[in-house]
Each structure stands twice: as C-alpha cells, then as structure tokens.
Amino acid sequence: MASLAGIISQHGKIDTDSSTEIGKMLNLMRHRGPDNSLVRSLTDARGALGVNEINLAPDRTYCSSLEETPYILFDGKLFNERPKGQNDITLFREFYEKYEKNCFKYLDGSFSCAIIEKDDEVILARDAVGARPLFYGTINNVFYFSSEMKGLKNHVQFNIEELPPGYIFSSKKGLKEFEPFVPEVPDPGEDLKGAALILDDVNAISMSGGLDSSIVAAIAKEFNPNLHLFTGTVKSAKGPDLENAKLMADFLGMKHHIYEITDTDISEFIPDAVWYLESFDEDCISGIISNYYVSKIVKEYSNAVLVGEGADELFGGYRMVLKNPKVKSNEQRERLAQKLLDIAYNTALRRLDRAWMANAVVYKTPFLDAKVVAFSKKIPMEWKIYGEKQVEKYILREAFRDMLPEKIANREKLRFAMGTGMDDVMDDIVAKKIDPKEIESRPKAAYGLPFASFKELYYYDKFLQQFPPSYENQTVRWDPFK
C-alpha cells in the first residue's frame, strides 16, 4: 500500500537538505504509491522521512503517523481485531506503545515498517513471510532506508542490505530475529475458519487457470460474484494458461479480461523489467513481464487484486525440487519445503511484488495468511505429495475438487512464465539484442554470480546501467542439492 523512505543522522546535523533528498527517493518509487506523498523533516536538520500511498477506499489510506515521536511508517495490512473504524497505522501505534519491540509477535498481517524514536534510533521490521520489501544502509553515520533498492542507489553505493523476513533491525543495536505471530489453528480434519479473504477493496483476481488461482477465484465468488478475472498470454505463442483460464471463467460465470502480450511489448519492456525487479535473474524477469501486463489491465478496474501465490510452498508444489530423485524421505521434503517458503521473498514474491506494484496494484495473497501457513505445517507431507504417482498438492486438489472443473483440479503446476507462453519467445527476442555466444567470454557477473544463460547476461548489462555494481549481490539463487 505504500513506499517508505528515510534519512536519519546517527550523529547530529546533516549538511544536505534531507527533505529534498527524500522527495527524490520517493519519486523513484512513485509507482508504489501514486495517490499521496508525504515528507516530514526532523528537527535540527537531523534528517527526513517520507511515504507514497495508494488509496484503497474512497477515503485516504494512511500509511504514516508523523505527528509525534515515535514516528511510524507502515506498508502492508493487519488482520488483528480492532474497534470499528480503526485503521492499520493507528492499530500498529497502539501495539508498539504497549509492547515496544516485542509487538511484532502480536501482529497478524503482511507488512514492513519503520519506527524512528526520539534519540534517532531507527527500527525496521518485516513480517515472517516477507511479501513487502525493505532495504537499508549506512554511510558517514547517516542511516538510509527504502522500500526498494532504487530509493538508495544515489546515496548508498556499497553494503546495502535487505531486511530478512521475521527480523527487526535497530540502527543502534543491529539485526535480531523476532518471535513471529503464531495463530491458533485446528488440526487436520477440522474446519479452518478465519483466514484472511477480505474483499472490501478488491475487484480483481489474477487468473492463470492453474489450481491455486482457480481455488482463490472459486472461494472469492461466494463472497462477491461480481469480481473480474484477469489473464495474460503471449500473442505469438499462447501458452496453456489461456485455455484453462477461459475454462475457469466460463465455469464460474465471471467477467474475464485477457491481455495479449506482443513481442514488441516484451522487447521494449525488458530494461524497465530489470528496473522494477531490481534483479537480472532470468526466471524472475520472464515472470515480472507476464505479471506486469496483467497488472496494467487490472489497474483500469481495481487498486487491489487477489493472487494464488504461496500454495506451492505450503502444499507440496515445486515438483522439480520436492519430487526430485535426490529427495529420499518426507523429512527431507519438509526441510526443502520450508526453505522454499523462507526464500520466497527473494524469488517468487519479489517478482510478484515488483510487477503488481509497478502499476500501483496492491496484491493480496490468501494462501500466505498466517492461519493458512500455520495450518499447512500441521499437514503431513505424504498428504501433500501423495501415493506411488506422487501427486503434488494432493490434499489441496481433493479439498476443493467439487468447486473446480475436473481438468483444473487435475492440472499440473507450470511456472507462470511457461503458462503464459513467455518462455517460448524470450530466447528469440533476446538473441536479437545480444550474441548468444558472448556468454562464453563473460560467464559470470562482476561479483561472481554465474549467468544461467545468454539472456541473463543481457539483463545484467541493463542492470548495470541502472544500479551500482554492488547491488548485484541482492540477486541470489538457491540450489537445493548443494
């Protein structure tokens, strides 16, 4: 719902005009909050704070509390019970004033936030899943933070850090993991109630025609049958998502919008894809392009969208990892599944966040609600990947089979870029921009990350045109079998 930025001295007066610099940082992230911008200068030239906001209701959606210390900046959504009419930022302040740095274990939601105390201590925190990003760095005893790396690129050239999910950072005391919020959930076999499927500001569902988005749509329709479905497909190489998305739209009887992504769309958007994603990982680049064009048409109808992200991590998807012959036991699968969830903020969720927020669309992930996450951990792995045929996400398929067409209930998982057809065209499009053989002489990035393909080499060159070289360290990969 917002982008956050701050410049706070840790030693006294700052010579530069901090409020002007905060304005520049926020302008680089204006896509994350085009409706309102607010800058607050600290007294005695000690720095400044600011936010960009997206309004999710007819009234303004406030994401900051800057009238008195502690100053608070907040990006996200809380699901805690509260008096009618109380907004998230007021609720957050109430929890912080009551529990101080221990408040995060009581907060049910998806968020990143910054708190600035009277002594200029900066406290950053991020929920345990980490859908909302937050970066920081220090130079010459001045502390900087920003929702995206691009907000810091003109100030912190080296040693930029991303706040890990489930951690709190203090500019005085450093990084520390906090006790996460743990909701009460039933055991398997009982009904799960109370998961966050809040539709009061949502008019859209991202529909790939896969199992996960179809389940979200089928449930959401029971609350609001007037929601619209949105699908993207590559015009020159329509992937399997389109046929399945049409099937699901017809099955539910819901309005369906389709964006046909042209090769020209893809070719011209690649530099912007790198800019928004802040990474040159080829899988994420393909994914953000697909998501970006869907978010573009969603924005014409809604400021918020429901997505199916998270089900693979929780219910036994990612067959290339969890069903790999190297996996010898369900215990090993459990560890790998937990790792997939732990790194999602820097892979699948990063792509998702940057694509939707590039067009100022707030994405909501019902599968990653704290109750669903906690409940999924109680389900045995043999119920998720089932039987001799190792059916992935078996329990999810069976639980919702009567709400879906048979073809959807039995559909195998595809990467988003594969389902839209993006994977089928990227080699040819990028080969027109760079000689594929160039990777033979340039196999690695400057800081040592091997390029996965010649496409990634091209994306890296675009990355260096827009970000300091050291920022490449924020592009990471995980090999589950090393």
HUWO-V229240 format. One record per residue. N is the residue number from 0. RES is the residue in three letters. PSI is psi in radians with two decimals (* if undefined). NEAR is the number of other ideal C-beta (glycine too) atoms within 12 Angstrom. D_FIRST is the distance of its C-alpha to the first C-alpha in Angstrom with 2 decimals. Layout:
{{N;RES;PSI;NEAR;D_FIRST} {N;RES;PSI;NEAR;D_FIRST}}
This chain:
{{0;MET;-0.10;48;0.00} {1;ALA;2.88;48;3.78} {2;SER;2.46;50;7.29} {3;LEU;2.60;54;10.01} {4;ALA;2.58;52;13.73} {5;GLY;2.56;52;16.98} {6;ILE;1.99;50;20.74} {7;ILE;2.09;46;22.92} {8;SER;2.49;31;26.67} {9;GLN;0.19;26;28.40} {10;HIS;-0.04;19;31.79} {11;GLY;-2.52;18;31.74} {12;LYS;2.50;19;31.43} {13;ILE;2.29;32;29.65} {14;ASP;-0.61;15;31.78} {15;THR;2.88;20;29.15} {16;ASP;1.68;17;26.90} {17;SER;-0.62;33;23.71} {18;SER;-0.64;26;21.72} {19;THR;-0.73;18;22.72} {20;GLU;-0.66;31;21.79} {21;ILE;-0.69;41;18.28} {22;GLY;-0.69;26;18.00} {23;LYS;-0.72;27;19.21} {24;MET;-0.76;40;16.82} {25;LEU;-0.60;39;13.78} {26;ASN;-0.59;24;15.60} {27;LEU;-0.29;31;15.82} {28;MET;0.39;42;12.06} {29;ARG;-0.49;30;11.60} {30;HIS;-0.44;33;10.63} {31;ARG;-0.05;45;7.17} {32;GLY;1.32;40;6.81} {33;PRO;-0.11;25;10.12} {34;ASP;-0.74;27;10.28} {35;ASN;2.56;26;10.94} {36;SER;2.46;30;12.14} {37;LEU;2.28;31;13.84} {38;VAL;2.37;31;16.49} {39;ARG;2.09;33;18.72} {40;SER;2.43;25;22.06} {41;LEU;2.71;32;23.80} {42;THR;2.75;19;27.42} {43;ASP;0.55;15;30.39} {44;ALA;0.71;21;28.56} {45;ARG;0.00;33;26.95} {46;GLY;-2.88;41;23.69} {47;ALA;2.80;37;20.38} {48;LEU;2.76;43;16.66} {49;GLY;2.80;46;13.71} {50;VAL;2.63;46;10.03} {51;ASN;2.48;38;8.41} {52;GLU;2.60;37;6.02} {53;ILE;2.25;37;5.31} {54;ASN;2.15;22;7.65} {55;LEU;0.07;34;7.98} {56;ALA;2.98;21;11.48} {57;PRO;-0.59;10;14.39} {58;ASP;2.88;13;13.74} {59;ARG;2.41;21;11.23} {60;THR;1.84;30;8.10} {61;TYR;2.33;32;9.12} {62;CYS;0.23;44;7.61} {63;SER;2.71;41;11.15} {64;SER;1.73;30;14.70} {65;LEU;0.27;29;17.14} {66;GLU;-0.58;14;20.18} {67;GLU;2.75;13;22.13} {68;THR;2.59;24;22.34} {69;PRO;2.40;29;20.90} {70;TYR;2.47;38;17.95} {71;ILE;2.32;41;14.59} {72;LEU;2.35;49;11.26} {73;PHE;2.26;45;8.63} {74;ASP;2.02;48;5.63} {75;GLY;-2.76;44;5.83} {76;LYS;2.36;41;8.05} {77;LEU;2.52;36;11.71} {78;PHE;0.13;29;14.60} {79;ASN;2.58;27;17.33} {80;GLU;2.56;12;19.65} {81;ARG;2.87;20;19.56} {82;PRO;2.55;10;21.38} {83;LYS;2.29;6;20.43} {84;GLY;-0.19;10;18.05} {85;GLN;2.23;17;16.67} {86;ASN;3.01;27;12.93} {87;ASP;-0.72;37;11.18} {88;ILE;-0.64;36;11.71} {89;THR;-0.71;23;15.29} {90;LEU;-0.74;32;15.89} {91;PHE;-0.79;40;14.86} {92;ARG;-0.70;32;17.26} {93;GLU;-0.79;22;19.86} {94;PHE;-0.73;32;19.86} {95;TYR;-0.73;32;20.04} {96;GLU;-0.48;20;22.83} {97;LYS;-0.76;14;24.69} {98;TYR;-0.11;18;24.48} {99;GLU;-2.34;21;23.50} {100;LYS;-0.15;28;22.86} {101;ASN;0.04;20;23.87} {102;CYS;-0.42;31;20.98} {103;PHE;-0.44;38;18.95} {104;LYS;-0.18;24;21.51} {105;TYR;-0.10;28;20.82} {106;LEU;2.06;40;17.05} {107;ASP;1.85;37;16.35} {108;GLY;-3.05;41;12.91} {109;SER;2.09;42;10.71} {110;PHE;2.75;44;9.49} {111;SER;2.62;50;10.47} {112;CYS;2.84;49;11.61} {113;ALA;2.39;51;14.32} {114;ILE;2.29;40;17.12} {115;ILE;2.03;41;19.90} {116;GLU;3.03;25;23.16} {117;LYS;-0.60;15;26.14} {118;ASP;0.27;20;28.02} {119;ASP;0.22;33;25.23} {120;GLU;2.29;27;24.50} {121;VAL;2.24;43;21.04} {122;ILE;2.13;42;19.63} {123;LEU;2.53;47;16.94} {124;ALA;2.70;48;16.01} {125;ARG;2.36;42;14.39} {126;ASP;2.99;42;14.94} {127;ALA;-0.42;38;17.97} {128;VAL;-0.78;41;16.60} {129;GLY;0.67;37;14.22} {130;ALA;-0.58;42;11.72} {131;ARG;2.18;46;9.29} {132;PRO;2.86;47;11.69} {133;LEU;2.23;47;13.31} {134;PHE;2.75;43;16.60} {135;TYR;2.90;43;19.27} {136;GLY;2.80;36;22.85} {137;THR;2.40;28;25.68} {138;ILE;2.26;20;28.31} {139;ASN;0.76;18;31.14} {140;ASN;0.40;18;29.85} {141;VAL;2.24;33;26.55} {142;PHE;2.29;39;23.41} {143;TYR;2.49;43;20.43} {144;PHE;2.75;50;16.98} {145;SER;2.55;47;14.09} {146;SER;-0.65;49;11.11} {147;GLU;2.75;44;13.42} {148;MET;-0.61;45;17.21} {149;LYS;-0.46;39;17.61} {150;GLY;-0.36;42;16.51} {151;LEU;-0.14;43;19.56} {152;LYS;-0.42;31;22.06} {153;ASN;0.06;26;23.98} {154;HIS;-0.80;35;24.38} {155;VAL;1.82;29;24.75} {156;GLN;-0.46;18;27.03} {157;PHE;2.81;18;28.06} {158;ASN;0.61;19;27.06} {159;ILE;2.51;33;23.32} {160;GLU;2.52;30;21.90} {161;GLU;2.29;36;18.91} {162;LEU;2.14;41;18.22} {163;PRO;2.62;29;19.42} {164;PRO;2.50;34;17.78} {165;GLY;0.31;30;19.44} {166;TYR;2.69;30;20.44} {167;ILE;2.42;39;20.37} {168;PHE;2.30;35;21.51} {169;SER;2.30;28;23.43} {170;SER;-0.22;33;24.67} {171;LYS;-0.57;21;27.89} {172;LYS;-0.09;15;28.42} {173;GLY;-2.80;18;26.72} {174;LEU;2.40;21;25.00} {175;LYS;2.36;20;25.44} {176;GLU;2.43;19;24.42} {177;PHE;2.78;29;23.44} {178;GLU;2.12;19;24.58} {179;PRO;2.79;27;21.89} {180;PHE;2.26;31;21.11} {181;VAL;1.87;20;23.74} {182;PRO;2.79;28;23.75} {183;GLU;2.24;16;27.07} {184;VAL;2.70;24;27.67} {185;PRO;2.90;18;30.89} {186;ASP;2.77;14;33.27} {187;PRO;2.42;19;33.62} {188;GLY;-0.37;13;35.57} {189;GLU;2.87;12;33.88} {190;ASP;2.40;13;31.12} {191;LEU;2.04;29;27.52} {192;LYS;2.69;15;25.77} {193;GLY;0.07;22;22.52} {194;ALA;2.64;30;20.16} {195;ALA;1.65;30;16.64} {196;LEU;1.37;31;16.81} {197;ILE;2.08;26;14.92} {198;LEU;0.19;27;15.26} {199;ASP;-0.37;17;14.84} {200;ASP;0.28;25;11.98} {201;VAL;2.28;36;13.01} {202;ASN;0.09;29;15.82} {203;ALA;2.63;42;16.04} {204;ILE;2.29;50;17.30} {205;SER;2.04;51;17.89} {206;MET;1.85;51;21.65} {207;SER;-0.28;48;23.70} {208;GLY;0.08;45;26.63} {209;GLY;3.04;45;26.59} {210;LEU;-0.80;45;27.09} {211;ASP;-0.89;45;23.56} {212;SER;-0.52;47;21.70} {213;SER;-0.68;45;24.78} {214;ILE;-0.79;42;24.63} {215;VAL;-0.78;45;21.04} {216;ALA;-0.74;50;22.18} {217;ALA;-0.71;36;25.39} {218;ILE;-0.79;30;23.86} {219;ALA;-0.61;35;21.12} {220;LYS;-0.54;29;23.94} {221;GLU;-0.46;17;25.69} {222;PHE;-0.61;19;22.95} {223;ASN;1.71;24;22.30} {224;PRO;-0.10;18;24.90} {225;ASN;0.11;19;23.38} {226;LEU;2.60;36;20.44} {227;HIS;2.57;31;20.86} {228;LEU;2.53;48;21.34} {229;PHE;2.30;44;20.57} {230;THR;2.50;46;22.69} {231;GLY;2.55;44;23.44} {232;THR;2.60;40;26.94} {233;VAL;2.16;38;28.97} {234;LYS;-0.68;23;31.48} {235;SER;-0.15;22;34.34} {236;ALA;1.14;27;33.95} {237;LYS;2.11;26;32.37} {238;GLY;3.12;33;31.48} {239;PRO;-0.28;30;32.05} {240;ASP;-0.70;44;28.52} {241;LEU;-0.86;32;29.33} {242;GLU;-0.74;25;32.38} {243;ASN;-0.63;37;30.73} {244;ALA;-0.70;41;27.63} {245;LYS;-0.71;27;30.10} {246;LEU;-0.79;28;32.06} {247;MET;-0.70;40;29.15} {248;ALA;-0.74;33;28.10} {249;ASP;-0.71;19;31.76} {250;PHE;-0.71;25;32.11} {251;LEU;-0.29;34;29.27} {252;GLY;0.68;15;30.17} {253;MET;2.63;29;26.63} {254;LYS;2.33;23;25.78} {255;HIS;2.21;29;25.30} {256;HIS;2.38;32;23.98} {257;ILE;2.25;28;25.17} {258;TYR;2.11;34;24.39} {259;GLU;1.94;25;27.44} {260;ILE;2.10;40;26.57} {261;THR;2.83;22;29.57} {262;ASP;-0.59;24;31.10} {263;THR;-0.73;17;30.49} {264;ASP;-0.85;28;26.75} {265;ILE;-0.90;40;26.83} {266;SER;-0.78;23;29.22} {267;GLU;-0.44;17;27.47} {268;PHE;-0.24;32;23.98} {269;ILE;-0.85;39;25.06} {270;PRO;-0.68;24;24.65} {271;ASP;-0.60;29;21.12} {272;ALA;-0.76;43;20.46} {273;VAL;-0.70;37;21.70} {274;TRP;-0.87;30;19.62} {275;TYR;-0.75;41;16.25} {276;LEU;-0.55;46;17.39} {277;GLU;0.63;46;19.10} {278;SER;2.79;43;21.86} {279;PHE;0.25;44;25.12} {280;ASP;2.19;37;25.46} {281;GLU;-0.65;38;27.04} {282;ASP;-0.72;32;25.69} {283;CYS;-0.58;42;22.08} {284;ILE;-0.83;45;22.91} {285;SER;-0.70;44;24.42} {286;GLY;-0.71;40;21.50} {287;ILE;-0.59;45;18.82} {288;ILE;-0.80;48;21.12} {289;SER;-0.84;47;21.45} {290;ASN;-0.63;47;17.77} {291;TYR;-0.82;45;16.97} {292;TYR;-0.50;40;19.46} {293;VAL;-0.75;50;18.38} {294;SER;-0.52;39;14.76} {295;LYS;-0.73;29;16.53} {296;ILE;-0.52;29;18.38} {297;VAL;-0.70;39;15.68} {298;LYS;-0.44;30;13.81} {299;GLU;-0.28;19;17.06} {300;TYR;-0.45;24;16.68} {301;SER;2.63;35;13.19} {302;ASN;-0.04;32;9.47} {303;ALA;2.65;36;9.30} {304;VAL;2.57;46;12.03} {305;LEU;2.38;45;14.08} {306;VAL;2.80;43;15.61} {307;GLY;0.19;46;18.65} {308;GLU;2.49;42;17.84} {309;GLY;-0.42;41;19.51} {310;ALA;-0.64;41;22.68} {311;ASP;-0.74;39;24.82} {312;GLU;-0.58;38;24.18} {313;LEU;-0.49;40;24.90} {314;PHE;0.39;42;27.71} {315;GLY;0.63;38;29.90} {316;GLY;-2.66;41;28.67} {317;TYR;1.04;35;29.12} {318;ARG;-0.49;26;32.82} {319;MET;-0.37;23;33.66} {320;VAL;-1.02;31;32.91} {321;LEU;-0.40;37;33.65} {322;LYS;0.23;29;36.64} {323;ASN;2.46;18;38.04} {324;PRO;-0.37;12;41.78} {325;LYS;-0.28;16;41.17} {326;VAL;2.04;25;39.44} {327;LYS;-0.16;12;42.38} {328;SER;2.82;14;41.02} {329;ASN;-0.49;22;38.29} {330;GLU;-0.71;14;37.75} {331;GLN;-0.69;22;37.02} {332;ARG;-0.73;32;34.64} {333;GLU;-0.76;26;32.82} {334;ARG;-0.75;19;32.41} {335;LEU;-0.70;34;31.22} {336;ALA;-0.70;39;28.71} {337;GLN;-0.68;23;27.27} {338;LYS;-0.68;22;27.14} {339;LEU;-0.70;32;25.30} {340;LEU;-0.70;40;22.57} {341;ASP;-0.60;26;22.70} {342;ILE;0.02;27;22.25} {343;ALA;-0.56;35;19.73} {344;TYR;-0.43;38;16.93} {345;ASN;0.08;35;19.11} {346;THR;-1.67;34;20.31} {347;ALA;-0.74;42;18.93} {348;LEU;-0.51;40;15.38} {349;ARG;-0.82;38;15.33} {350;ARG;-0.78;41;16.52} {351;LEU;-0.88;44;14.11} {352;ASP;-0.88;48;10.94} {353;ARG;-0.59;44;12.46} {354;ALA;-0.86;45;13.82} {355;TRP;-0.71;45;11.03} {356;MET;-0.30;43;8.61} {357;ALA;-0.50;37;11.90} {358;ASN;0.35;36;11.77} {359;ALA;0.76;35;8.15} {360;VAL;2.11;43;8.28} {361;VAL;2.12;44;6.03} {362;TYR;2.47;49;9.03} {363;LYS;2.32;43;10.60} {364;THR;1.49;47;13.70} {365;PRO;-0.61;40;16.27} {366;PHE;-0.42;43;18.85} {367;LEU;0.18;47;16.97} {368;ASP;2.50;38;16.78} {369;ALA;-0.62;39;18.84} {370;LYS;-0.70;29;21.67} {371;VAL;-0.74;40;22.08} {372;VAL;-0.84;41;22.08} {373;ALA;-0.71;28;24.66} {374;PHE;-0.71;31;26.69} {375;SER;-0.53;36;26.91} {376;LYS;-0.25;26;28.48} {377;LYS;-0.18;25;31.26} {378;ILE;2.20;33;32.25} {379;PRO;2.54;22;35.11} {380;MET;-0.56;31;34.67} {381;GLU;-0.22;21;37.77} {382;TRP;-0.33;26;35.94} {383;LYS;-0.83;38;33.13} {384;ILE;1.87;37;35.49} {385;TYR;2.41;23;38.53} {386;GLY;-3.07;13;42.23} {387;GLU;-0.56;8;44.50} {388;LYS;-0.07;12;42.36} {389;GLN;1.02;22;39.31} {390;VAL;2.07;28;37.05} {391;GLU;2.60;35;33.46} {392;LYS;0.67;43;30.92} {393;TYR;-0.84;29;34.01} {394;ILE;-0.56;31;32.88} {395;LEU;-0.74;41;29.71} {396;ARG;-0.79;34;31.94} {397;GLU;-0.62;22;34.44} {398;ALA;-0.55;28;32.06} {399;PHE;0.22;28;30.65} {400;ARG;-0.65;22;33.69} {401;ASP;-0.07;13;34.72} {402;MET;0.04;25;31.40} {403;LEU;2.69;32;31.59} {404;PRO;2.59;26;34.18} {405;GLU;-0.70;17;36.47} {406;LYS;-0.64;23;35.61} {407;ILE;-0.74;38;31.89} {408;ALA;-0.50;30;32.76} {409;ASN;0.03;23;35.04} {410;ARG;2.40;33;33.01} {411;GLU;2.68;26;32.73} {412;LYS;2.35;35;29.54} {413;LEU;2.51;30;28.91} {414;ARG;2.56;30;26.50} {415;PHE;-0.77;45;23.94} {416;ALA;-0.53;38;25.57} {417;MET;-0.73;27;28.96} {418;GLY;-0.59;40;28.15} {419;THR;-0.27;47;27.00} {420;GLY;0.00;34;30.06} {421;MET;-0.70;48;28.30} {422;ASP;-0.48;31;30.51} {423;ASP;-0.28;25;33.58} {424;VAL;-0.27;33;33.08} {425;MET;-0.69;40;31.47} {426;ASP;-0.85;22;34.82} {427;ASP;-0.71;20;36.56} {428;ILE;-0.80;33;33.85} {429;VAL;-0.51;35;33.54} {430;ALA;-0.35;20;37.34} {431;LYS;-0.17;19;37.76} {432;LYS;-0.36;23;35.89} {433;ILE;2.52;25;37.45} {434;ASP;2.07;15;40.69} {435;PRO;-0.45;22;39.93} {436;LYS;-0.17;13;42.83} {437;GLU;-0.45;21;41.17} {438;ILE;-0.38;26;39.53} {439;GLU;-0.55;13;43.09} {440;SER;-0.26;13;43.35} {441;ARG;1.26;22;39.73} {442;PRO;-0.26;18;38.85} {443;LYS;2.71;17;36.38} {444;ALA;2.96;31;33.63} {445;ALA;-0.60;21;34.63} {446;TYR;0.22;20;33.41} {447;GLY;-0.06;14;35.09} {448;LEU;2.13;27;32.71} {449;PRO;2.43;19;34.87} {450;PHE;2.39;31;33.68} {451;ALA;-0.43;26;33.49} {452;SER;3.05;28;34.88} {453;PHE;-0.49;29;35.71} {454;LYS;-0.74;39;32.38} {455;GLU;-0.59;38;30.63} {456;LEU;-0.74;33;33.01} {457;TYR;-0.76;35;31.95} {458;TYR;-0.63;45;28.23} {459;TYR;-0.73;39;29.15} {460;ASP;-0.67;28;30.95} {461;LYS;-0.59;28;27.89} {462;PHE;-0.80;41;25.90} {463;LEU;-0.39;24;28.55} {464;GLN;-0.25;18;28.37} {465;GLN;-0.28;29;24.78} {466;PHE;2.70;38;24.47} {467;PRO;2.52;26;26.95} {468;PRO;-0.63;24;29.22} {469;SER;-0.32;23;28.37} {470;TYR;-0.22;37;24.78} {471;GLU;-0.38;31;26.45} {472;ASN;-0.24;27;26.70} {473;GLN;-0.05;36;23.06} {474;THR;1.97;38;24.22} {475;VAL;2.74;23;25.78} {476;ARG;2.71;23;27.74} {477;TRP;2.16;21;29.12} {478;ASP;1.93;15;32.57} {479;PRO;-0.25;23;33.08} {480;PHE;0.40;15;36.84} {481;LYS;*;6;37.39}}
